[in-house]
């Protein structure tokens, strides 16, 4: 999936939320000394939760509550007289439809649009105070905002009680789902092994404490999963790790389950330094204060620079060591043999489900009864029949014709198109299985694609292959591969306006750091064998169609002819096994090399395609599955022990 | 030229400079109240001059004076007890040979090497004061150093009198060479036009004043050239431009020449706002103070963020608007039609000279009398016979066999190898002509290259062609093209450890911003039609040979089949016309597309090569020249009006 999707509940529809009364109440709260010592003149409502999660739980959708806009990115600011909401180009239309006229839409990326800082400075009376919940603003964002406001004579203050929560009468409670324990067969490493590795990194850099705030990092560290946030198998928690101490902050009720107690060795710790002290989720603040109060003069505490301002500022500056990527983030990104095996199994199951879907589509579409929503539902149903299926890994992007050109599209009843023999169908979807996470995009035509559709599809395929088959030195950062994905499109004057790949978790978040493939030179870490990323170039023709071809690929060592300075080389091995539709390809545009790139080659994909698109429609369900799996087993893609 | 060369005077040789007495004197100066109110505990000696020039005049070689090391990059720091010098991997060997044992070589880029800040903190007594000449430290460097020292209880202070100058008895005087005026036929725009354009950029951004500090920007703005710094046709000056004021700070004696006075309209200015007030070079500080004293409350002053700390801090913070690239830097990078025509002419002349050289080499090498130095001298001699030749644009990298693997090599008597029929010869050289600047690298073999040499040469050539023939959307930054240059090498497990291209001035510095092609994601500006960059991938086998193929290329509009979102596309047109040696190419490794990329194709280059390498040795001098030029004229490379 190229871009974070929209969080649309199907019944939200597109009529604006009436916010007159809510804004009145919020402005009252901004003056209420129950919450703040002095009235504030503006209140900032960011998108995120206290863990800077990309996907958030319903109780954390505060920005949506106050303004009605429910896209994944956006910040609302309310002053005594104004209310404004900043979002980017993906959401201009949606935001304008979901917000009433009490709100001004601030279109980010347009030259004339003021930044939040500049806008505040332009509307605030002199010496104003701007409030924000320090738990949902990241430390680096606080710093920038605070500096900008100070330069204009204003000040940014932390408002401890969230003012949205204060007026949100039917706010959902924070989820506290059952925890799932993962054994060695899925994780490859016990949580004790991971703890020891973390501590050795800390010792290496002379760090006394590490504060874990990202939910996927905590889930990975303790080999636990939850379902507090849709699509992301994580649970609300914090952890503080010292050289002899482990503190886990989580709703204590969740720890009553015997399997969880046993997994964490809560009652019978093997060693003192591996004994976990548990405490309520909310107590992390005071516990971190206590830890910091006892720090020696030279002791340092690691915390992500994207952690909340509230938690970051607990650590005195002299002891604070903020890092862009935590050791957990880096360790989690490099999958071990067990995780890789699990990811491969998950991708076989996922391919079986999607091949069944394609056969079903081929049969059903001519009847005119399949819609974007029903196709996505069918995909979910077929996936759910696979072993260890947990749920989807993100909301399916199921889009027909012009809807395919909307990169973050998610079908709604009022936009739902019927699949036909005349339009391109793009399906970007994925699942969580206990053994792994999938994310795959295929673009298909069930009638006769036009020459132009085939041409552009082939350019995208050439880009996809160029990345997938790239050989590059150890230590190369993913952003250096991005142009390979675009070269064929560029040569014909075409392009796509999103990145090419993101890190993928193993039964964890479908988007994870610290690596990726993008023209944006964010601070990505070098690619390493064992990392897993997506390879998903695309092409979008507004009002007509969208094309995207996405595989999840594993970084593996390559063995080219030479080995310059003993640096070693890397390449990718595709994990995704879903066939690419042969009829969309104009083979005249492919080089011989592109056609025959080894066992993961187009020839192999064509072979699969041939099986499924030429013969599948007459196969029965189990026969498809068997033939598909046996084909994989015969191929050199998989070792015989699968 | 891939990397800044070393500033080696041929007689400097490689014996260490004895610095006992110099260090004693410097330490005395560090306590002398004649220069500073309180003794300082450390003194920093950076590489640069007051204009942050890449190449510097002899009077500015202070770091070389104090420690003996004369590489292009390095910073010396002297404390009461220690003396240390930081430089990068290109210079470890050279620095260790040129410095005596009073100095510690700090090898940058190695994990165990402390940064200047950390080293100072580790050796200084509590509450120390560190001094630096504020004129030769850039504002952004001052900021970082000052912050780091403050965090450890020390302070950074500006020492107005340079302490090296205080002990440098025979310090050369600052050059003040004759100024050359350039007419419209060379510049395409009068300085008055440039001034008007600058002022309109200032008005657009509501900027009242602009302080020009980079020497090439000042030379470009006033259509003047000098020869104060070797290889760079610039002159020491500053300029301050307001909406109705122009102040030029330069050694006043230089303005006595009637042509210069007339060019600048010093005696008869056409308009008040185009009347230039001249003042001595040294008076820029007090004049800028005067300008700042009269600023209105909201007035802003533009200055490069790489300008000296001294000049930057004259501007009160509230009025200071530092920019990474000045409007002059950006305007200068986009060459106008006249400049492009001049660059083309310069490249024809340069190609003629180099073809003569190659023919001469082919004849002379078998005699065993040609050395790296004599070949470089011959190249200079042949170039100097061309019209409007001014000098070299950088010290020639003339290297045989293993010397070619030293990327910044410059032949010295003690390293000078003889060209033979057995070793690869790499020549990276360029010239300044009044109509343009050249920079070209060719790698040749005058006997029979080995299969391995041909193979690696061909990979480099493939990379060179991939960049040169790339088509990319308007707005693309050069760093996104860097991987194209490496793809063929990477596929065979090879790479090169330098960037792929740099901006090239028009009868100005051979290295200029703001664009480039590099894996390092420095803040490069997007490529634009009219920009000129080098395309110079390479491959280096330590102890054996070096390969580099460098053309200077012009960014031009491309017209591919489609035009996505009306963005338009760009590509490159090679300006360099020097043939590439056909016998170094393994044509089996080239695709058909690589062989036939239009009129600037390898076929064309092969044609030239054929002419010169197969027949040249029997041609007489003028015949070569005539045939070469007439070939260009017949080709589609040049319009008939050359």
Contacts between the chains, C-beta under 8 A, distances in Angstrom:
chain1	res1	chain2	res2	distance
A	470	B	487	7.6
A	470	B	490	7.3
A	471	B	490	5.3
A	471	B	491	5.0
A	471	B	493	7.4
A	472	B	483	8.0
A	472	B	486	8.0
A	472	B	490	5.0
A	473	B	490	6.5
A	473	B	493	7.9
A	473	B	495	5.2
A	479	B	521	7.4
A	480	B	482	7.0
A	480	B	483	4.9
A	480	B	519	5.9
A	481	B	483	6.6
A	482	B	480	7.0
A	483	B	472	8.0
A	483	B	480	4.9
A	483	B	481	6.6
A	483	B	483	5.7
A	483	B	484	6.5
A	484	B	483	6.5
A	484	B	487	7.3
A	486	B	472	8.0
A	487	B	470	7.6
A	487	B	484	7.3
A	490	B	470	7.3
A	490	B	471	5.3
A	490	B	472	5.0
A	490	B	473	6.5
A	490	B	560	7.8
A	490	B	569	7.1
A	491	B	471	5.0
A	491	B	560	6.2
A	492	B	560	5.2
A	492	B	561	4.8
A	492	B	562	5.4
A	493	B	471	7.4
A	493	B	473	7.9
A	493	B	558	7.8
A	493	B	560	3.6
A	493	B	561	5.9
A	493	B	562	4.0
A	493	B	563	5.1
A	493	B	564	5.8
A	493	B	569	5.1
A	494	B	562	5.5
A	494	B	564	4.7
A	495	B	473	5.2
A	495	B	564	5.2
A	495	B	567	7.3
A	519	B	480	5.9
A	521	B	479	7.4
A	521	B	521	4.1
A	558	B	493	7.8
A	560	B	490	7.8
A	560	B	491	6.2
A	560	B	492	5.2
A	560	B	493	3.6
A	561	B	492	4.9
A	561	B	493	6.0
A	562	B	492	5.4
A	562	B	493	4.0
A	562	B	494	5.5
A	563	B	493	5.1
A	564	B	493	5.8
A	564	B	494	4.7
A	564	B	495	5.2
A	567	B	495	7.4
A	569	B	490	7.2
A	569	B	493	5.1
A	591	B	591	7.7
